[in-house]
Amino acid sequence: EVQLVESGGGLVQPGGSLTLSCAASGFTFSTTVMDWVRQAPGKGLEWVSTISFSGRNTYYADSVKGRFTVSRDNAKNTMYLQLNSLKTEDTTMYYCKRGQDRGQGTQVTVYS
């Protein structure tokens, strides 16, 4: 059974930082391309970032480029998303995603 468990969300002021984690199990993580997506209530899914299975190739949405950094540790079956220079518009639920599977999400709230 595929399991994706996100953690690390929280409350932060504009300009602050958070590190999100995604613990994966039930599949061969080290050979799987992984994504981070986010979704606000009542809105569609927004792609945030993708990381290749090796971690050598990373891709970002324009809205987060230069502020967010995706990484992974295949030995720990874990993916990370470092969120820097957070803005109020980054407030939403963040999910890690593998194909059509995603976790329960972790809430990021940026308040001023």
NUZAZA-568500 format. One record per residue: residue in one letter; chain; residue number from 1; x, y, z of N, C-alpha, C in turn. Coordinates in steps of 0.2 Angstrom, whole numbers, plus 5000, padded with zeros to 4 digits. Layout:
REM NUZAZA-568500
[site "a", "A", NUM, [X, Y, Z], [X, Y, Z], [X, Y, Z]]
...
This chain:
REM NUZAZA-568500
[site "e", "A", 1, [5004, 4994, 5000], [5000, 5000, 5000], [5004, 5006, 5000]]
[site "v", "A", 2, [5003, 5011, 4995], [5007, 5017, 4995], [5005, 5021, 5001]]
[site "q", "A", 3, [5010, 5024, 5004], [5008, 5029, 5009], [5013, 5035, 5009]]
[site "l", "A", 4, [5010, 5041, 5009], [5014, 5047, 5009], [5012, 5051, 5015]]
[site "v", "A", 5, [5016, 5053, 5019], [5015, 5057, 5025], [5018, 5063, 5025]]
[site "e", "A", 6, [5015, 5069, 5025], [5018, 5075, 5025], [5018, 5078, 5032]]
[site "s", "A", 7, [5023, 5082, 5033], [5024, 5085, 5040], [5028, 5091, 5039]]
[site "g", "A", 8, [5028, 5095, 5044], [5032, 5101, 5044], [5029, 5108, 5043]]
[site "g", "A", 9, [5022, 5108, 5042], [5019, 5114, 5041], [5018, 5118, 5047]]
[site "g", "A", 10, [5015, 5124, 5047], [5014, 5128, 5053], [5013, 5135, 5051]]
[site "l", "A", 11, [5013, 5139, 5056], [5012, 5146, 5056], [5018, 5150, 5055]]
[site "v", "A", 12, [5019, 5155, 5051], [5025, 5158, 5050], [5023, 5165, 5048]]
[site "q", "A", 13, [5027, 5170, 5049], [5026, 5177, 5047], [5029, 5178, 5040]]
[site "p", "A", 14, [5027, 5183, 5036], [5030, 5184, 5029], [5037, 5185, 5030]]
[site "g", "A", 15, [5041, 5182, 5025], [5048, 5182, 5025], [5051, 5176, 5029]]
[site "g", "A", 16, [5047, 5172, 5032], [5049, 5166, 5036], [5050, 5160, 5032]]
[site "s", "A", 17, [5052, 5155, 5035], [5054, 5149, 5032], [5051, 5143, 5036]]
[site "l", "A", 18, [5050, 5138, 5032], [5048, 5131, 5034], [5051, 5126, 5030]]
[site "t", "A", 19, [5052, 5120, 5033], [5054, 5114, 5029], [5049, 5109, 5030]]
[site "l", "A", 20, [5046, 5107, 5024], [5041, 5101, 5024], [5044, 5095, 5022]]
[site "s", "A", 21, [5042, 5089, 5025], [5044, 5083, 5024], [5039, 5078, 5021]]
[site "c", "A", 22, [5041, 5073, 5017], [5036, 5068, 5015], [5039, 5061, 5015]]
[site "a", "A", 23, [5037, 5058, 5020], [5039, 5051, 5021], [5035, 5046, 5017]]
[site "a", "A", 24, [5039, 5042, 5013], [5035, 5038, 5008], [5037, 5030, 5010]]
[site "s", "A", 25, [5032, 5026, 5008], [5032, 5019, 5009], [5027, 5016, 5004]]
[site "g", "A", 26, [5029, 5009, 5003], [5024, 5005, 4999], [5026, 5005, 4992]]
[site "f", "A", 27, [5031, 5008, 4990], [5034, 5008, 4983], [5041, 5009, 4983]]
[site "t", "A", 28, [5044, 5008, 4977], [5052, 5009, 4977], [5053, 5017, 4976]]
[site "f", "A", 29, [5054, 5020, 4981], [5055, 5027, 4981], [5061, 5030, 4977]]
[site "s", "A", 30, [5066, 5026, 4977], [5072, 5028, 4974], [5072, 5028, 4967]]
[site "t", "A", 31, [5067, 5025, 4964], [5066, 5025, 4956], [5059, 5029, 4954]]
[site "t", "A", 32, [5057, 5033, 4959], [5051, 5037, 4957], [5051, 5044, 4957]]
[site "v", "A", 33, [5049, 5047, 4952], [5049, 5055, 4952], [5043, 5057, 4956]]
[site "m", "A", 34, [5045, 5062, 4960], [5040, 5064, 4965], [5038, 5072, 4964]]
[site "d", "A", 35, [5032, 5074, 4966], [5030, 5081, 4966], [5028, 5083, 4972]]
[site "w", "A", 36, [5028, 5090, 4973], [5024, 5094, 4978], [5019, 5098, 4974]]
[site "v", "A", 37, [5013, 5098, 4977], [5008, 5101, 4975], [5004, 5105, 4981]]
[site "r", "A", 38, [5000, 5110, 4979], [4996, 5113, 4984], [4989, 5115, 4982]]
[site "q", "A", 39, [4985, 5115, 4987], [4978, 5116, 4985], [4974, 5120, 4991]]
[site "a", "A", 40, [4972, 5126, 4989], [4968, 5130, 4993], [4961, 5128, 4993]]
[site "p", "A", 41, [4957, 5129, 4999], [4950, 5127, 4999], [4946, 5130, 4993]]
[site "g", "A", 42, [4942, 5125, 4989], [4938, 5128, 4984], [4942, 5129, 4977]]
[site "k", "A", 43, [4949, 5128, 4978], [4953, 5129, 4972], [4956, 5123, 4969]]
[site "g", "A", 44, [4958, 5123, 4963], [4961, 5117, 4960], [4968, 5116, 4962]]
[site "l", "A", 45, [4971, 5110, 4961], [4977, 5108, 4963], [4982, 5112, 4959]]
[site "e", "A", 46, [4987, 5115, 4962], [4993, 5119, 4959], [4999, 5115, 4960]]
[site "w", "A", 47, [5002, 5114, 4954], [5009, 5111, 4955], [5014, 5115, 4957]]
[site "v", "A", 48, [5018, 5113, 4962], [5023, 5117, 4965], [5030, 5115, 4962]]
[site "s", "A", 49, [5032, 5109, 4963], [5039, 5107, 4961], [5039, 5099, 4959]]
[site "t", "A", 50, [5044, 5097, 4956], [5045, 5090, 4954], [5053, 5089, 4955]]
[site "i", "A", 51, [5054, 5083, 4957], [5061, 5081, 4958], [5062, 5074, 4955]]
[site "s", "A", 52, [5067, 5073, 4951], [5069, 5067, 4948], [5070, 5062, 4953]]
[site "f", "A", 53, [5070, 5055, 4951], [5072, 5050, 4956], [5078, 5050, 4959]]
[site "s", "A", 54, [5083, 5053, 4955], [5090, 5054, 4958], [5091, 5060, 4962]]
[site "g", "A", 55, [5086, 5065, 4961], [5087, 5071, 4964], [5091, 5076, 4960]]
[site "r", "A", 56, [5094, 5074, 4955], [5098, 5079, 4951], [5095, 5084, 4947]]
[site "n", "A", 57, [5088, 5082, 4945], [5084, 5087, 4941], [5078, 5089, 4945]]
[site "t", "A", 58, [5078, 5096, 4946], [5072, 5099, 4950], [5069, 5104, 4945]]
[site "y", "A", 59, [5062, 5105, 4946], [5058, 5109, 4943], [5053, 5113, 4947]]
[site "y", "A", 60, [5052, 5119, 4946], [5048, 5123, 4950], [5043, 5128, 4946]]
[site "a", "A", 61, [5037, 5129, 4949], [5032, 5133, 4947], [5035, 5140, 4947]]
[site "d", "A", 62, [5033, 5145, 4942], [5036, 5152, 4943], [5035, 5155, 4949]]
[site "s", "A", 63, [5029, 5153, 4952], [5027, 5157, 4958], [5031, 5155, 4964]]
[site "v", "A", 64, [5035, 5150, 4964], [5040, 5148, 4970], [5047, 5148, 4968]]
[site "k", "A", 65, [5049, 5149, 4961], [5055, 5148, 4959], [5060, 5153, 4963]]
[site "g", "A", 66, [5066, 5151, 4965], [5070, 5155, 4969], [5069, 5156, 4976]]
[site "r", "A", 67, [5063, 5153, 4978], [5061, 5154, 4985], [5060, 5147, 4989]]
[site "f", "A", 68, [5058, 5142, 4985], [5057, 5135, 4987], [5063, 5130, 4984]]
[site "t", "A", 69, [5065, 5126, 4988], [5070, 5121, 4986], [5067, 5114, 4988]]
[site "v", "A", 70, [5067, 5109, 4982], [5065, 5102, 4984], [5071, 5098, 4984]]
[site "s", "A", 71, [5071, 5093, 4988], [5077, 5088, 4989], [5074, 5082, 4991]]
[site "r", "A", 72, [5078, 5077, 4991], [5076, 5070, 4993], [5082, 5066, 4996]]
[site "d", "A", 73, [5080, 5062, 5000], [5085, 5057, 5003], [5082, 5050, 5002]]
[site "n", "A", 74, [5085, 5047, 4997], [5082, 5040, 4995], [5084, 5035, 5000]]
[site "a", "A", 75, [5089, 5036, 5004], [5091, 5031, 5009], [5085, 5031, 5015]]
[site "k", "A", 76, [5082, 5037, 5015], [5077, 5038, 5021], [5070, 5038, 5018]]
[site "n", "A", 77, [5069, 5037, 5011], [5063, 5037, 5008], [5059, 5043, 5010]]
[site "t", "A", 78, [5062, 5049, 5009], [5059, 5055, 5011], [5061, 5061, 5006]]
[site "m", "A", 79, [5056, 5065, 5005], [5057, 5071, 5001], [5056, 5077, 5005]]
[site "y", "A", 80, [5059, 5082, 5003], [5058, 5088, 5007], [5057, 5094, 5003]]
[site "l", "A", 81, [5054, 5099, 5006], [5053, 5106, 5002], [5054, 5111, 5007]]
[site "q", "A", 82, [5060, 5115, 5005], [5062, 5120, 5009], [5058, 5126, 5007]]
[site "l", "A", 83, [5055, 5130, 5011], [5051, 5136, 5009], [5054, 5142, 5012]]
[site "n", "A", 84, [5057, 5146, 5008], [5060, 5152, 5011], [5056, 5158, 5008]]
[site "s", "A", 85, [5057, 5164, 5011], [5054, 5170, 5009], [5046, 5169, 5008]]
[site "l", "A", 86, [5043, 5166, 5013], [5036, 5165, 5012], [5032, 5171, 5012]]
[site "k", "A", 87, [5027, 5170, 5008], [5022, 5176, 5007], [5015, 5174, 5009]]
[site "t", "A", 88, [5011, 5178, 5010], [5004, 5177, 5012], [5000, 5172, 5007]]
[site "e", "A", 89, [5002, 5173, 5001], [4999, 5169, 4996], [5001, 5162, 4995]]
[site "d", "A", 90, [5006, 5160, 4999], [5008, 5153, 5000], [5004, 5149, 5005]]
[site "t", "A", 91, [5000, 5153, 5008], [4995, 5150, 5013], [4991, 5145, 5010]]
[site "t", "A", 92, [4991, 5138, 5011], [4987, 5133, 5009], [4989, 5126, 5011]]
[site "m", "A", 93, [4986, 5121, 5009], [4988, 5114, 5011], [4993, 5112, 5005]]
[site "y", "A", 94, [4999, 5109, 5008], [5004, 5106, 5004], [5004, 5098, 5004]]
[site "y", "A", 95, [5004, 5095, 4998], [5004, 5088, 4997], [5010, 5086, 4993]]
[site "c", "A", 96, [5013, 5080, 4995], [5017, 5076, 4991], [5013, 5072, 4987]]
[site "k", "A", 97, [5016, 5070, 4981], [5012, 5067, 4976], [5016, 5062, 4972]]
[site "r", "A", 98, [5014, 5056, 4971], [5017, 5051, 4967], [5012, 5048, 4962]]
[site "g", "A", 99, [5012, 5050, 4956], [5007, 5049, 4951], [5000, 5051, 4954]]
[site "q", "A", 100, [4995, 5047, 4954], [4989, 5049, 4957], [4988, 5049, 4964]]
[site "d", "A", 101, [4993, 5047, 4968], [4993, 5046, 4975], [4996, 5052, 4978]]
[site "r", "A", 102, [4993, 5054, 4984], [4995, 5060, 4988], [4993, 5059, 4995]]
[site "g", "A", 103, [4997, 5062, 4999], [4996, 5061, 5006], [4990, 5065, 5009]]
[site "q", "A", 104, [4990, 5066, 5016], [4984, 5070, 5019], [4986, 5077, 5019]]
[site "g", "A", 105, [4992, 5079, 5017], [4994, 5086, 5017], [4996, 5089, 5024]]
[site "t", "A", 106, [4999, 5095, 5023], [5002, 5098, 5029], [5000, 5106, 5028]]
[site "q", "A", 107, [4997, 5109, 5033], [4995, 5116, 5032], [5001, 5121, 5033]]
[site "v", "A", 108, [5001, 5125, 5028], [5006, 5131, 5029], [5002, 5137, 5029]]
[site "t", "A", 109, [5003, 5141, 5035], [4999, 5148, 5035], [5004, 5153, 5036]]
[site "v", "A", 110, [5004, 5158, 5032], [5008, 5164, 5032], [5004, 5170, 5034]]
[site "y", "A", 111, [5005, 5173, 5040], [5001, 5178, 5042], [5005, 5184, 5044]]
[site "s", "A", 112, [5002, 5190, 5043], [5005, 5196, 5045], [5002, 5200, 5051]]
